[in-house]
Amino acid sequence: MIGFETVASPVGLVIGLICGIVPLAAGIHYRRLRAGIGGFLACTLSGFACGFLGGLPMIALTYAVVLSYAYVNREDPFTSRAALSEVTFEVTRAEQFQRTMANLGKSLRASWKALVRNKAGFLGFLGLAFFAALTIFGPSLIEYEGQAHIERREPGARALVAAPSVEHPLGLDWKGRDVLSHMVHGGQRLIITSVEAGVIATLIAVTLGSAAGLLGGVVDQILSTIANFILTIPAFPLLLVLAAVVDFDSDFMLAVLFAVLNWPTLMRAVRAQVLSLRERDYVEAAVALDLGLWHIISREVFPNMVSYIAINLIFTVRIAMYSIVGLVFLGLVPLREPDWAVMIFTGRQQGVLFLPQAAGMLLSPIVAIALFQLSLVLFSRSLEEIFNPRLRSGL
């Protein structure tokens, strides 16, 4: 299966501890011990969760934050207090690197302030952090129960299902397995597949929408026609048909299918934004200087649309998750445990709706999916302040 799944491991913890030495040493060197300790903890957790894939990027981010507290631009006489005669615009690569990292750190600090400032958005962030911790660190604490446990049947009971208890907080499912273990191990695949679908759809939409708006002419007509054609097709009914004739053994290919069916809406919005932005003076100057399509999209156009794109990504992830749950609930994709959607499917198949003591088996994944979706929506409220400089001006 092509995709990304991660579970915390002792090897990852060692990697995180090693990565955390860099921001900690920087904090000691620049006398910013609190920022250094925070960077050490962030690197440790990120490395513990994702190994090198999480630890190495976190080194750069945490070092940038530590450096942003101590960096002074020597070319600016107002911050460095240097005489005008001492100011020079000749910089070495090391100085340019430090300036870039310091600017990145300042942006990260401003983003964090914007996130904390919006209470609803910060609550959504905490919800997403909880689900990330549950699916990444939870499996290392709670063992998965995949086999049936007939010995757990209560005396005189007709089924293995059981109500929540001290030993099993969410009860037992129809095979006598702990529902909590399935909740801890079953969320990662659903969440990752939904995020992959959202990211791929957003990349397609931004690329094609920007190309259509900037190039115009035949390219614009062809891309707009394709987008309009896909929009006329009901997405979920088409998914039902495709799922009935195609065997989706790969979660990643399922994410690609969702992305192919969900990019046109954002593409049309991006195209409209680009058509408006390309009339601006700075875009016309970039075109006149022949800086290239990629430069114009990434440096001139994209920064002015990032807020809308990020929020649209959130809602695309929501749509993808609901679609996956719907396909699994109807039994049209391969059922692989553990999975929250599969728990809902098996709960319906086994008739737990008519067993009050088995409510935990069916309600637990439904509540988890609903809370994850709510966290996404609340978090999107902070994204507006994070990516919109006008809203951050008061920070």
C-alpha positions in Angstrom: 0.0 0.0 0.0 1.3 3.5 -0.9 0.7 5.8 1.9 2.0 7.1 5.2 1.3 5.5 8.5 3.2 6.1 11.7 3.3 4.7 15.2 5.5 5.9 18.0 8.5 3.6 18.7 11.6 3.5 20.9 13.8 4.1 17.9 11.8 7.3 17.1 12.2 8.5 20.7 16.0 8.2 20.4 15.9 10.0 17.0 13.8 12.8 18.6 16.2 13.2 21.6 19.1 13.5 19.2 17.3 16.0 17.0 16.3 18.0 20.1 20.0 18.7 21.0 20.2 21.3 18.2 17.5 23.7 19.4 18.5 23.1 23.0 22.2 24.0 22.2 21.0 27.1 20.3 18.8 28.2 23.2 21.8 27.9 25.6 24.1 29.7 23.1 21.7 32.6 22.6 20.6 32.6 26.2 17.1 31.7 25.3 16.8 28.7 27.5 13.0 28.6 27.6 12.7 28.6 23.8 15.5 26.0 23.6 13.7 23.6 26.0 10.5 24.1 24.1 12.3 23.2 20.8 13.9 20.1 22.5 10.5 18.9 23.6 9.0 19.5 20.2 11.8 17.6 18.4 11.5 14.8 20.9 7.8 14.3 20.3 8.0 14.8 16.5 10.9 12.3 16.3 9.1 9.9 18.6 6.0 10.0 16.4 7.6 10.0 12.9 11.3 9.2 13.2 13.6 11.1 10.9 10.6 12.2 8.8 9.3 14.2 11.8 12.6 15.0 13.7 14.6 16.6 10.9 12.0 19.2 9.8 11.3 20.0 13.4 15.0 20.8 13.9 14.8 23.6 11.3 11.5 25.0 12.7 12.6 25.0 16.3 16.0 26.4 15.5 14.3 29.2 13.5 12.1 30.1 16.5 15.1 30.2 18.9 17.1 32.3 16.5 14.3 34.7 15.9 14.5 35.8 19.6 18.2 36.7 19.4 18.9 37.7 15.7 19.7 41.3 15.0 19.8 42.5 11.4 23.2 44.3 11.2 22.1 46.0 7.9 19.3 47.8 9.8 20.7 50.8 11.7 17.5 51.1 13.7 17.8 47.5 15.2 21.6 47.1 15.3 22.3 50.7 16.3 25.1 50.9 13.9 26.3 54.1 12.3 25.1 54.7 8.7 28.7 54.5 7.6 29.0 51.0 9.0 25.9 49.6 7.3 26.7 47.4 4.4 24.5 45.4 2.1 27.1 42.7 1.4 26.2 39.5 3.2 27.7 36.1 3.4 25.8 32.9 2.8 25.8 32.3 6.6 24.3 35.7 7.3 21.7 35.2 4.6 20.8 31.8 6.1 20.5 33.3 9.6 18.3 36.1 8.3 16.0 33.6 6.5 15.7 31.3 9.5 15.0 34.3 11.8 12.2 35.5 9.5 10.8 32.0 9.5 10.9 31.9 13.3 9.1 35.2 13.5 6.4 34.0 11.2 6.0 30.8 13.3 5.7 32.9 16.5 3.2 35.2 14.9 1.2 32.2 13.7 1.2 30.7 17.2 -0.1 34.0 18.7 -2.8 34.1 16.1 -3.8 30.5 16.8 -4.0 31.1 20.6 -5.8 34.4 20.1 -8.8 32.8 18.4 -10.3 30.7 21.2 -12.5 28.6 18.9 -9.6 27.9 16.5 -7.3 27.0 19.4 -9.9 24.6 20.7 -10.0 23.0 17.3 -6.2 22.7 17.3 -6.3 21.0 20.7 -8.9 18.5 19.3 -6.7 17.7 16.3 -3.7 17.4 18.6 -5.7 14.9 20.7 -6.5 12.7 17.7 -2.9 12.9 16.5 -1.7 11.7 19.9 -4.4 9.1 20.1 -3.5 7.5 16.7 0.3 7.9 17.0 1.1 7.3 20.6 -1.9 5.3 21.7 -1.0 2.1 19.9 2.3 1.9 21.9 0.3 2.0 25.1 -2.8 -0.1 24.3 -2.4 -3.5 22.6 -4.7 -4.2 19.6 -7.1 -7.1 20.1 -7.8 -8.7 16.8 -8.8 -12.2 17.9 -12.2 -13.1 19.4 -12.3 -13.6 23.2 -15.1 -16.1 23.9 -14.0 -16.4 27.5 -15.3 -13.0 28.2 -18.9 -13.9 27.6 -20.9 -13.1 30.7 -22.9 -15.9 32.4 -26.3 -16.3 30.8 -25.6 -13.8 28.0 -26.4 -14.7 24.4 -23.7 -12.5 22.9 -20.2 -11.4 23.6 -21.0 -7.7 23.6 -20.8 -6.0 26.9 -21.5 -2.6 28.3 -18.6 -0.3 29.4 -16.9 -1.3 32.6 -13.8 -0.3 34.6 -11.7 -2.9 32.8 -13.1 -2.0 29.4 -14.2 1.7 29.4 -15.9 1.5 26.0 -17.3 -2.1 26.4 -16.8 -5.1 24.2 -17.7 -5.7 20.6 -19.5 -8.7 19.0 -16.3 -10.8 19.3 -15.6 -9.9 22.9 -12.8 -7.6 21.9 -12.0 -4.3 23.7 -13.7 -1.4 21.8 -11.1 1.0 23.2 -8.3 -0.9 21.5 -10.1 -0.6 18.1 -10.7 3.1 18.7 -7.0 3.7 19.4 -5.7 1.6 16.4 -8.5 2.3 14.0 -8.4 6.0 13.3 -5.0 6.5 11.6 -5.9 4.9 8.2 -9.2 6.9 7.9 -7.6 10.2 8.8 -4.5 9.7 6.6 -6.5 8.7 3.6 -8.8 11.7 4.0 -5.9 14.1 4.4 -4.1 12.6 1.4 -7.3 13.1 -0.7 -7.6 16.7 0.4 -3.9 17.5 -0.2 -3.9 15.9 -3.7 -7.2 17.6 -4.7 -5.8 21.0 -3.5 -2.6 20.6 -5.4 -4.4 19.7 -8.6 -6.9 22.6 -8.2 -4.2 25.2 -7.4 -1.9 24.2 -10.3 -4.6 23.9 -12.9 -6.5 27.0 -11.7 -3.4 29.1 -11.7 -2.4 27.8 -15.2 -5.8 28.5 -16.6 -5.9 32.1 -15.1 -2.4 33.1 -16.2 -2.2 31.4 -19.6 -5.8 31.9 -20.7 -6.7 31.2 -24.3 -7.0 27.5 -25.3 -5.5 26.3 -22.0 -8.2 28.1 -20.0 -11.0 26.8 -22.2 -9.8 23.2 -22.0 -9.3 23.2 -18.3 -12.6 25.0 -17.6 -14.5 22.6 -19.8 -13.0 19.6 -18.0 -13.8 21.1 -14.6 -17.4 21.9 -15.7 -17.9 18.4 -17.0 -16.7 16.8 -13.7 -18.9 19.2 -11.7 -22.0 18.0 -13.6 -21.4 14.4 -12.4 -22.8 13.6 -8.9 -19.6 12.6 -7.0 -20.9 10.1 -4.5 -23.1 8.1 -6.9 -20.1 7.9 -9.2 -18.1 6.6 -6.3 -20.7 4.0 -5.7 -20.5 2.8 -9.3 -16.7 2.8 -9.4 -16.4 1.0 -6.1 -18.7 -1.7 -7.4 -16.5 -2.4 -10.4 -13.0 -1.5 -9.2 -11.2 -3.3 -6.3 -9.6 -0.6 -4.2 -6.8 -2.5 -2.5 -4.7 0.7 -1.9 -5.9 3.4 0.4 -3.7 5.8 -1.5 -5.5 5.1 -4.8 -8.8 5.6 -3.1 -7.5 9.0 -2.0 -6.4 9.8 -5.6 -9.9 8.9 -6.8 -11.5 11.3 -4.3 -9.1 14.0 -5.3 -9.9 13.6 -9.0 -13.6 14.0 -8.3 -13.2 17.0 -5.9 -10.7 19.4 -7.5 -13.0 21.3 -10.0 -14.7 23.5 -7.4 -11.5 24.9 -5.9 -10.0 25.1 -9.4 -12.7 27.5 -10.6 -12.3 29.6 -7.5 -8.5 29.8 -7.9 -8.9 30.6 -11.6 -11.2 33.5 -10.7 -8.7 34.8 -8.1 -5.9 34.6 -10.5 -7.8 36.5 -13.2 -8.2 39.2 -10.7 -4.6 39.1 -9.4 -2.9 39.1 -12.7 -4.1 42.6 -13.3 -2.1 43.8 -10.4 1.1 45.8 -11.0 3.5 43.3 -9.4 2.1 40.4 -11.4 2.4 42.4 -14.7 5.9 43.3 -13.7 6.8 39.6 -13.2 5.3 38.7 -16.5 7.2 41.6 -18.2 10.5 40.4 -16.7 9.7 36.9 -17.9 10.3 35.3 -14.5 8.5 32.1 -15.5 5.1 30.6 -14.8 6.2 28.7 -11.7 7.8 31.9 -10.1 4.6 33.9 -10.8 2.4 31.2 -9.3 4.5 30.4 -6.2 5.8 33.9 -5.4 3.3 36.4 -6.7 -0.1 34.7 -6.9 -0.2 31.9 -4.3 0.7 34.0 -1.2 -2.4 36.1 -1.9 -4.7 33.0 -2.0 -3.1 30.8 0.7 -5.8 31.6 3.3 -8.7 30.5 1.1 -6.8 27.5 -0.2 -6.0 26.3 3.4 -9.6 26.6 4.5 -10.7 24.8 1.3 -8.3 22.0 2.1 -9.9 21.6 5.5 -13.4 21.2 4.0 -12.1 18.8 1.2 -10.7 16.6 4.0 -14.1 16.6 5.6 -15.8 15.6 2.4 -13.3 12.8 1.8 -13.8 11.4 5.2 -17.5 11.3 4.9 -17.3 9.7 1.5 -14.9 6.9 2.8 -17.2 6.2 5.8 -20.2 6.0 3.4 -18.4 3.6 1.1 -17.3 1.4 4.0 -20.8 1.6 5.6 -22.3 0.3 2.3 -19.6 -2.5 2.1 -18.3 -1.3 -1.3 -14.6 -1.2 -0.4 -12.3 -3.8 1.2 -13.0 -4.1 4.9 -9.7 -4.1 6.9 -9.6 -3.9 10.6 -8.9 -1.9 12.7 -10.8 1.0 11.2 -13.5 3.4 12.6 -15.6 3.1 9.5 -15.4 -0.7 9.6 -16.6 -0.6 13.2 -19.7 1.2 12.1 -20.2 -1.3 9.3 -19.8 -4.4 11.5 -22.0 -2.8 14.2 -24.8 -2.5 11.7 -24.2 -6.0 10.3 -24.3 -7.6 13.7 -27.4 -5.8 14.8 -25.9 -3.9 17.8 -28.6 -1.2 17.2 -30.9 -3.5 19.1 -28.5 -4.3 21.9 -28.3 -1.4 24.4 -25.2 -2.9 26.1 -23.4 -2.7 22.7 -23.9 1.0 22.2 -20.2 1.7 22.7 -19.3 -0.3 19.7 -21.4 1.8 17.3 -21.4 5.2 19.1 -17.6 5.4 19.8 -16.5 5.7 16.1 -19.4 7.9 15.2 -18.6 10.3 18.1 -14.9 10.2 17.2 -15.5 11.1 13.6 -17.9 13.9 14.5 -15.5 15.4 17.0 -12.6 15.2 14.5 -14.8 17.0 11.9 -15.7 19.6 14.5 -12.1 20.1 15.3 -11.3 20.7 11.7 -14.0 23.3 11.3 -13.0 25.2 14.4 -9.3 25.1 13.5 -10.2 26.6 10.1 -11.2 29.8 12.0 -7.7 30.3 13.2 -6.2 29.7 9.7 -7.8 33.0 8.6 -5.8 34.9 11.2 -2.6 32.9 10.6 -2.5 33.5 6.8 -4.1 37.0 6.7 -1.7 39.7 7.7 -4.5 42.2 8.1 -6.1 40.1 10.9 -2.7 39.6 12.5 -1.9 43.2 12.6 -3.2 43.6 16.1 -1.0 40.9 17.5 
